[in-house]
Amino acid sequence: MTSKNISVTEDIYELLSKMKLKGESFSDTIRRLARRRSLADCAGLWSEVSEGEMDAFRESVRELRRRTGESLREQAIENR
């Protein structure tokens, strides 16, 4: 396979470096990030998660929503 050199700014290089998976080349990382995904690609991603873990996740989301709502209400009151 032929290759091309590209120039990226240092901040983009740092971002790509942080997004690289173990054993992945920069080309692999860019390919993975640039690939368009369909909703069907997500099917089964959480199939190995136990019902207990899902319950804990749902409860965490509910708590986060509750706290976010409270914070937004407090900010609205302060901004009156």
BANUKE-29604 format. One line per 4 residues: number of its first residue (from 1); their letters; for each residue x negated, y negated, z negated of N, C-alpha, C. Coordinates in nm, 3 decimals. Atoms other than C-alpha are relative to their C-alpha. Layout:
NUM	A	X Y Z X Y Z X Y Z ~ ...
END
This chain:
1	MTSK	-0.085 0.117 0.000 0.000 0.000 0.000 -0.090 -0.124 0.000 ~ 0.077 0.124 -0.003 -0.134 -0.342 0.087 0.040 -0.087 -0.117 ~ -0.032 0.090 0.111 -0.146 -0.616 -0.170 -0.021 -0.144 0.044 ~ 0.013 0.143 -0.022 -0.115 -0.993 -0.174 -0.033 -0.066 -0.133
5	NISV	0.029 0.078 0.120 -0.257 -1.239 -0.422 0.101 -0.112 -0.010 ~ -0.090 0.113 0.023 -0.016 -1.487 -0.574 -0.055 -0.081 -0.115 ~ 0.043 0.089 0.106 -0.075 -1.781 -0.800 0.119 -0.032 -0.089 ~ -0.103 0.038 0.096 0.128 -1.836 -1.115 -0.064 -0.089 -0.105
9	TEDI	0.051 0.086 0.105 0.094 -2.097 -1.384 -0.030 0.086 -0.124 ~ 0.041 -0.076 0.118 -0.059 -1.988 -1.714 0.118 0.038 -0.088 ~ -0.115 -0.033 0.085 0.274 -2.005 -1.898 0.079 0.118 0.058 ~ -0.069 -0.112 -0.064 0.432 -1.768 -1.644 -0.081 0.128 -0.017
13	YELL	0.087 -0.116 0.023 0.133 -1.534 -1.672 0.022 0.055 -0.141 ~ -0.021 -0.042 0.139 0.183 -1.526 -2.050 0.136 0.067 -0.016 ~ -0.133 -0.062 0.006 0.556 -1.455 -2.008 -0.002 0.140 0.059 ~ 0.007 -0.132 -0.064 0.488 -1.169 -1.767 -0.080 0.098 -0.086
17	SKMK	0.081 -0.087 0.085 0.220 -1.031 -1.999 0.083 0.053 -0.116 ~ -0.085 -0.042 0.112 0.471 -1.021 -2.286 0.110 0.094 0.044 ~ -0.109 -0.082 -0.050 0.733 -0.855 -2.066 -0.046 0.134 0.055 ~ 0.053 -0.126 -0.052 0.503 -0.580 -1.940 0.025 0.112 -0.099
21	LKGE	-0.015 -0.119 0.082 0.582 -0.235 -2.068 -0.132 0.076 0.000 ~ 0.124 -0.077 0.010 0.308 0.004 -2.176 -0.021 0.080 0.129 ~ 0.035 -0.072 -0.121 0.133 0.145 -1.870 0.052 -0.061 0.128 ~ -0.060 0.064 -0.116 0.309 -0.095 -1.636 -0.096 -0.104 0.058
25	SFSD	0.081 0.103 -0.065 0.121 -0.308 -1.382 0.084 -0.128 0.012 ~ -0.075 0.124 -0.023 0.214 -0.669 -1.313 0.098 0.018 0.115 ~ -0.092 -0.026 -0.111 0.363 -0.553 -0.983 0.122 0.076 -0.047 ~ -0.112 -0.077 0.053 0.576 -0.297 -1.167 0.093 -0.088 -0.083
29	TIRR	-0.079 0.090 0.084 0.689 -0.563 -1.414 0.084 -0.093 0.085 ~ -0.073 0.092 -0.087 0.786 -0.810 -1.143 0.110 0.075 0.076 ~ -0.100 -0.081 -0.070 0.966 -0.534 -0.949 0.118 0.031 -0.093 ~ -0.105 -0.033 0.096 1.158 -0.429 -1.261 0.087 -0.122 -0.032
33	LARR	-0.074 0.121 0.036 1.256 -0.786 -1.348 0.079 -0.057 0.117 ~ -0.064 0.058 -0.118 1.350 -0.881 -0.992 0.113 0.088 0.054 ~ -0.101 -0.092 -0.052 1.567 -0.577 -0.927 0.139 -0.042 -0.047 ~ -0.138 0.030 0.035 1.936 -0.657 -0.915 0.066 0.127 -0.050
37	RSLA	-0.064 -0.117 0.060 2.139 -0.426 -1.130 0.150 -0.012 0.010 ~ -0.145 -0.002 0.002 2.497 -0.322 -1.110 0.046 0.046 -0.138 ~ -0.055 -0.044 0.128 2.722 -0.253 -1.405 -0.015 0.151 -0.016 ~ 0.013 -0.146 0.004 2.702 0.116 -1.315 -0.138 0.042 -0.051
41	DCAG	0.134 -0.033 0.050 2.327 0.107 -1.395 -0.005 0.005 -0.151 ~ -0.003 0.006 0.147 2.420 0.042 -1.758 0.075 0.117 -0.062 ~ -0.079 -0.112 0.051 2.646 0.347 -1.789 -0.089 0.099 -0.073 ~ 0.071 -0.100 0.077 2.523 0.581 -2.060 -0.121 -0.050 -0.076
45	LWSE	0.119 0.051 0.068 2.253 0.351 -2.199 0.005 0.025 -0.151 ~ -0.014 -0.015 0.144 2.391 0.391 -2.551 0.054 0.138 -0.036 ~ -0.062 -0.131 0.023 2.500 0.755 -2.520 -0.065 0.077 -0.115 ~ 0.070 -0.072 0.105 2.242 0.875 -2.773 0.017 -0.064 -0.138
49	VSEG	-0.021 0.070 0.127 2.351 0.629 -3.044 0.114 0.067 -0.075 ~ -0.102 -0.070 0.080 2.542 0.795 -3.326 0.117 -0.094 -0.030 ~ -0.119 0.079 0.034 2.890 0.683 -3.427 -0.027 -0.089 -0.121 ~ 0.036 0.080 0.117 2.750 0.565 -3.761 -0.082 -0.123 0.037
53	EMDA	0.082 0.113 -0.046 2.491 0.348 -3.587 0.087 -0.101 0.076 ~ -0.090 0.090 -0.072 2.762 0.207 -3.360 0.088 -0.079 -0.096 ~ -0.080 0.068 0.100 2.980 0.127 -3.661 -0.081 -0.112 -0.067 ~ 0.087 0.100 0.062 2.687 -0.056 -3.824 -0.025 -0.116 0.097
57	FRES	0.021 0.103 -0.101 2.622 -0.244 -3.499 0.124 -0.089 0.011 ~ -0.124 0.077 -0.010 2.988 -0.347 -3.469 0.018 -0.091 -0.122 ~ -0.013 0.081 0.121 2.990 -0.467 -3.830 -0.097 -0.117 0.002 ~ 0.098 0.109 -0.011 2.674 -0.671 -3.769 0.049 -0.108 0.095
61	VREL	-0.054 0.096 -0.096 2.837 -0.835 -3.467 0.114 -0.079 -0.062 ~ -0.111 0.070 0.068 3.152 -0.915 -3.669 -0.053 -0.101 -0.100 ~ 0.058 0.091 0.100 2.940 -1.067 -3.947 -0.067 -0.120 0.067 ~ 0.064 0.109 -0.073 2.738 -1.273 -3.700 0.105 -0.096 0.055
65	RRRT	-0.108 0.086 -0.051 3.059 -1.402 -3.538 0.063 -0.081 -0.113 ~ -0.059 0.070 0.114 3.203 -1.489 -3.880 -0.090 -0.115 -0.046 ~ 0.093 0.103 0.046 2.890 -1.679 -3.987 -0.014 -0.112 0.104 ~ 0.009 0.101 -0.105 2.866 -1.857 -3.651 0.123 -0.089 -0.002
69	GESL	-0.124 0.078 0.008 3.231 -1.964 -3.676 -0.002 -0.095 -0.117 ~ 0.010 0.086 0.118 3.174 -2.097 -4.027 -0.094 -0.116 0.025 ~ 0.099 0.105 -0.027 2.866 -2.289 -3.916 0.056 -0.104 0.096 ~ -0.058 0.094 -0.096 3.049 -2.443 -3.620 0.106 -0.086 -0.065
73	REQA	-0.102 0.079 0.071 3.340 -2.547 -3.843 -0.064 -0.103 -0.091 ~ 0.071 0.094 0.088 3.098 -2.706 -4.094 -0.059 -0.116 0.080 ~ 0.058 0.105 -0.084 2.924 -2.896 -3.815 0.109 -0.093 0.052 ~ -0.111 0.083 -0.049 3.259 -3.017 -3.680 0.046 -0.095 -0.108
77	IENR	-0.043 0.084 0.112 3.355 -3.146 -4.024 -0.103 -0.110 -0.024 ~ 0.107 0.098 0.022 3.018 -3.320 -4.066 -0.002 -0.108 0.108 ~ 0.007 0.093 -0.112 3.048 -3.487 -3.725 0.125 -0.084 0.016 ~ -0.122 0.082 -0.008 3.390 -3.642 -3.793 -0.028 -0.142 -0.036
END
